[in-house]
Amino acid sequence: MDDLDRKILEELQRDSRNSFTKIAQRIGVSTATVSERVKRLTEEGIISGYSAVLNTSKLGMVTLIIKIKTKPGYNSIQEVGEGIAKMVESCCVHHVTGDFDLLVISKCIGYDRCGIVIQKIKEIEGVESMDSELVLKTLKEELKAGL
């Protein structure tokens, strides 16, 4: 991956609805170059899809952050993480360093649903303890990588 790839990825993160022609004009290369590079980046798994970024608070959704400590044992972190990742409310499941093993960010429709998600996670085999917080106000939320 070189600087041109990074520029193309930055443009796609800014607005993936832009045509390859518009991206090419913005970064000063040909449309064919952008097309070839995007195809290669997709084949390599660097680009894994395209999606719309929603303002979930306007949809009545609550952001739930959960820090999970798993029970000691072979593969329990992976198994617990995979179980949580299957939940429709789970947006991010990260294996992290520190006092907890997993950091989970979920989006729930209403506070009652957050309680249900917390209970479901508590019931997953391998969960030793958890700490959860509700987000009161989001000051910044972006899904783009700093390239």
C-alpha positions as CSV (number, residue, x, y, z in Angstrom):
1,M,0.0,0.0,0.0
2,D,1.4,3.4,-1.0
3,D,0.5,7.0,-0.7
4,L,-1.9,6.8,-3.7
5,D,-3.8,3.9,-2.1
6,R,-4.1,6.0,1.1
7,K,-5.4,9.0,-0.8
8,I,-8.0,6.8,-2.5
9,L,-9.1,5.3,0.8
10,E,-9.3,8.7,2.4
11,E,-11.6,9.8,-0.4
12,L,-13.8,6.7,-0.1
13,Q,-14.1,7.3,3.7
14,R,-15.0,10.9,3.1
15,D,-17.9,9.9,0.7
16,S,-18.0,6.4,-0.8
17,R,-20.8,7.5,-3.1
18,N,-18.4,9.6,-5.2
19,S,-17.6,8.1,-8.6
20,F,-14.2,6.9,-9.4
21,T,-14.0,9.8,-11.9
22,K,-14.6,12.3,-9.2
23,I,-12.1,10.6,-6.9
24,A,-9.6,10.6,-9.7
25,Q,-10.1,14.3,-10.3
26,R,-9.7,15.1,-6.6
27,I,-6.4,13.3,-6.3
28,G,-5.0,14.0,-9.8
29,V,-4.9,10.5,-11.4
30,S,-6.9,8.7,-14.1
31,T,-10.2,7.0,-13.5
32,A,-8.7,3.7,-14.6
33,T,-6.0,4.0,-11.9
34,V,-8.6,4.6,-9.2
35,S,-10.7,1.7,-10.5
36,E,-7.8,-0.7,-10.6
37,R,-6.6,0.3,-7.2
38,V,-10.0,0.0,-5.6
39,K,-10.4,-3.5,-7.2
40,R,-7.1,-4.6,-5.8
41,L,-7.8,-3.1,-2.3
42,T,-11.1,-4.9,-2.3
43,E,-9.5,-8.2,-3.4
44,E,-6.9,-7.9,-0.6
45,G,-9.6,-7.3,2.0
46,I,-8.6,-3.8,2.8
47,I,-11.9,-2.5,1.6
48,S,-14.5,-4.8,3.0
49,G,-17.7,-3.0,2.1
50,Y,-19.6,0.3,1.9
51,S,-22.2,1.6,4.3
52,A,-24.2,4.6,5.4
53,V,-23.3,6.3,8.6
54,L,-26.5,6.9,10.6
55,N,-27.2,9.4,13.4
56,T,-28.5,6.7,15.7
57,S,-29.5,9.1,18.5
58,K,-32.1,10.7,16.0
59,L,-33.4,7.1,15.6
60,G,-34.0,6.8,19.4
61,M,-31.0,4.5,19.8
62,V,-28.9,4.4,23.0
63,T,-25.2,3.6,22.9
64,L,-24.1,1.0,25.4
65,I,-20.4,0.4,26.3
66,I,-19.6,-2.8,28.0
67,K,-16.2,-3.9,29.4
68,I,-16.0,-7.7,29.9
69,K,-13.6,-9.8,31.9
70,T,-13.7,-13.5,30.8
71,K,-13.1,-16.5,32.9
72,P,-9.5,-18.0,32.6
73,G,-9.4,-20.8,30.1
74,Y,-8.4,-21.8,26.6
75,N,-10.0,-19.6,23.9
76,S,-12.7,-18.2,26.3
77,I,-12.0,-14.6,25.1
78,Q,-12.5,-15.6,21.5
79,E,-15.6,-17.7,22.2
80,V,-17.2,-14.9,24.3
81,G,-16.3,-12.3,21.7
82,E,-17.8,-14.4,18.9
83,G,-21.0,-14.9,20.9
84,I,-21.4,-11.2,21.5
85,A,-20.6,-10.3,17.9
86,K,-23.6,-12.4,16.8
87,M,-25.9,-10.1,18.7
88,V,-27.7,-7.7,16.4
89,E,-27.1,-4.7,18.7
90,S,-23.3,-5.3,18.7
91,C,-21.5,-2.7,16.6
92,C,-17.9,-3.3,17.8
93,V,-16.3,-6.1,19.8
94,H,-12.7,-5.5,20.6
95,H,-10.2,-7.8,22.4
96,V,-8.3,-5.2,24.5
97,T,-5.4,-4.8,26.9
98,G,-6.0,-3.7,30.5
99,D,-8.3,-4.8,33.3
100,F,-10.9,-6.2,30.9
101,D,-10.6,-8.6,28.0
102,L,-13.3,-7.3,25.7
103,L,-14.7,-3.9,24.9
104,V,-18.2,-3.9,23.3
105,I,-20.1,-1.1,21.8
106,S,-23.8,-1.7,21.2
107,K,-26.6,0.3,19.8
108,C,-30.0,-0.4,21.4
109,I,-33.5,0.9,20.6
110,G,-34.4,2.4,24.1
111,Y,-33.1,1.8,27.6
112,D,-35.2,-1.4,28.1
113,R,-33.4,-3.1,25.2
114,C,-30.0,-2.1,26.8
115,G,-31.0,-4.0,29.9
116,I,-31.9,-7.0,27.8
117,V,-28.5,-6.9,26.0
118,I,-26.7,-6.7,29.4
119,Q,-28.6,-9.7,30.7
120,K,-27.9,-11.7,27.5
121,I,-24.2,-11.0,27.8
122,K,-24.1,-12.0,31.5
123,E,-25.6,-15.4,30.5
124,I,-22.8,-16.2,28.0
125,E,-20.6,-19.0,29.2
126,G,-17.2,-17.6,29.9
127,V,-18.2,-14.2,31.1
128,E,-16.7,-13.6,34.6
129,S,-17.7,-10.0,35.1
130,M,-18.7,-6.9,33.3
131,D,-19.0,-3.2,33.6
132,S,-21.5,-1.2,31.5
133,E,-22.2,2.4,30.8
134,L,-24.8,4.3,28.8
135,V,-23.6,7.2,26.6
136,L,-25.4,10.4,27.5
137,K,-24.3,12.5,24.6
138,T,-22.0,11.7,21.6
139,L,-19.6,14.5,20.9
140,K,-17.9,12.8,17.9
141,E,-18.4,9.5,16.2
142,E,-16.6,8.6,13.0
143,L,-16.0,5.3,11.4
144,K,-13.0,6.4,9.4
145,A,-9.4,5.4,9.9
146,G,-6.6,7.9,10.1
147,L,-4.5,7.0,7.2
